[in-house]
Amino acid sequence: MTISLPTIQYDNTVPGIFVRRVNRFVAEVLIDGNVEKVHVKNTGRLRELLVPGAQVTLQKVSDPNRKTAHDLISVYKEALEWVNIDSLVPNKLMKLLLTSLNYDLVKPEYTYGDSRFDFYMERDGKKFLTEVKGCTLAADLKRGTGLFPDAPTERGVKHLDELAAAAKKGYHCQVAFVIQMNGIHTVLPNDETQPEFGQALRRAINAGVQVTFYGCRVEADRIEIASVVERDRNEKALQPVREDEKSTLIEDAALYVQDLFRTNAGGHDAEHTMRVYRNTLRIAENEPGCDARIAALAALLHDADDHKLFVTKNNANARAFLEAHDVPPQTIDRICDVINSVSFTQNNGKAPDTPEGRVVQDADRLDAMGAIGVARTFAYGGEHGRPMADSIRHFYDKLLRLKALMNTETGRQMAEQRHAFLEAFLKEYLEEEGEK
């Protein structure tokens, strides 16, 4: 079957010079020697594109009731030539494309679950859902990669999780990235701007959602789909673009522990691990000599072989994960040494010998304090059938001792408020208990 690749041609266009962006919706542009306010058809940041002095293309509008007489539709960037920034274009192009295919039904703006998706299709009794994303942010021109999003999108994260759920129920689901610039062929998640979107995209891919990249040929007043590239379903989940490969490993480690602890709800769950990871990053910033990468990986994997949860020896789960990602043996040993130095009980309160160990130990201990610490204590006690009195005893045996055992100045500062909460909680609990 020959697919007709769609094209959108703008009429009534005029050139201009970008002056400044007033707000998300309005910009000032020099048109025929006069500075005029124009409508920006894209609420993204576009900081790399909308710079003073940039050539832009505008479309005249005929609505006499509008406050602005022009729409800003494209901007010239030397390395990319023309970039289309019309946020309505991706859906228009996809509608043209989908209606040219052999679907029995193409329905825009379709509600499924708690989300409204861009397109719902049917063919031969099969059901399809497509969510469209427009990409205007280039990452690597040599590799032809772009990034999405350029600004956080909670709606986008929600849509990806809904697509993943639909895919598990038998829907054929697709995320369609329409790339509104020349020379870019694939899109990676912009984890620097919103790591949650990247995590949701990888979850969707693992659930069976198809990712397709629609490369475009863009001119000042014209855009057409020029290529269609489906991401190989057997390819490893899309990885973020960072300064080196370390973030790829860290993102995979986060996904690994989410899967490892998916059935655990007793306080040693994936949420606990991610809190320890975030605390680790915060503390490591202020600790000279701490290798943040080693500390981060140790934090993410610190419970992967916890004796209370797994019957493993010699950090088998952590080592298997790291070896599968081609981490050098000496680095694996360093990470596992940090993990083994963190435990409160197994090390009899002894402080770790390495700065990474001290950082992760503080991060882990902080999650046993404050409101989170109280919640985890009773969650663990309930899961293991422990009477409330035993859980209260745990406060005196361990939790109230943690503040004095902090290794780092940042950890000590963070522990102050959490320790105070523990004391206040115990005081209130004992007063209420005495009322019986």
Stockholm file with secondary structure:
# STOCKHOLM 1.0

chainA/1-436         MTISLPTIQYDNTVPGIFVRRVNRFVAEVLIDGNVEKVHVKNTGRLRELLVPGAQVTLQKVSDPNRKTAHDLISVYKEALEWVNIDSLVPNKLMKLLLTSLNYDLVKPEYTYGDSRFDFYMERDGKKFLTEVKGCTLAADLKRGTGLFPDAPTERGVKHLDELAAAAKKGYHCQVAFVIQMNGIHTVLPNDETQPEFGQALRRAINAGVQVTFYGCRVEADRIEIASVVERDRNEKALQPVREDEKSTLIEDAALYVQDLFRTNAGGHDAEHTMRVYRNTLRIAENEPGCDARIAALAALLHDADDHKLFVTKNNANARAFLEAHDVPPQTIDRICDVINSVSFTQNNGKAPDTPEGRVVQDADRLDAMGAIGVARTFAYGGEHGRPMADSIRHFYDKLLRLKALMNTETGRQMAEQRHAFLEAFLKEYLEEEGEK
#=GR chainA/1-436 SS CCCCCCEEECCSEEEEEEEEECSSSEEEEEETTEEEEEEESCCSCCTTTCCTTCEEEEEECCCTTCSCSEEEEEEEETTTEEEECCTTHHHHHHHHHHHTSCCSEEEEEEEETTEEEEEEEEETTEEEEEEEEEECEEEETTTTEEEECSSCCHHHHHHHHHHHHHHHTTCEEEEEEEECBTTCCEEEECTTTCHHHHHHHHHHHHTTCEEEEEEEEEETTEEEEEEEEECCTTSCCCCCCCSSTHHHHHHHHHHHHHHHTTTCCSSCSHHHHHHHHHHHHHHHTTCTTCCHHHHHHHHHHTTTTCTTTCCCSTTHHHHHHHHHTTCCHHHHHHHHHHHHHHCTTTTTTCCCSSHHHHHHHHHHHHTTSHHHHHHHHHHHHHHTTCCHHHHHHHHHHTGGGTGGGCCSHHHHHHHHHHHHHHHHHHHHHHHHHTTC
#=GC SS_cons         CCCCCCEEECCSEEEEEEEEECSSSEEEEEETTEEEEEEESCCSCCTTTCCTTCEEEEEECCCTTCSCSEEEEEEEETTTEEEECCTTHHHHHHHHHHHTSCCSEEEEEEEETTEEEEEEEEETTEEEEEEEEEECEEEETTTTEEEECSSCCHHHHHHHHHHHHHHHTTCEEEEEEEECBTTCCEEEECTTTCHHHHHHHHHHHHTTCEEEEEEEEEETTEEEEEEEEECCTTSCCCCCCCSSTHHHHHHHHHHHHHHHTTTCCSSCSHHHHHHHHHHHHHHHTTCTTCCHHHHHHHHHHTTTTCTTTCCCSTTHHHHHHHHHTTCCHHHHHHHHHHHHHHCTTTTTTCCCSSHHHHHHHHHHHHTTSHHHHHHHHHHHHHHTTCCHHHHHHHHHHTGGGTGGGCCSHHHHHHHHHHHHHHHHHHHHHHHHHTTC
//
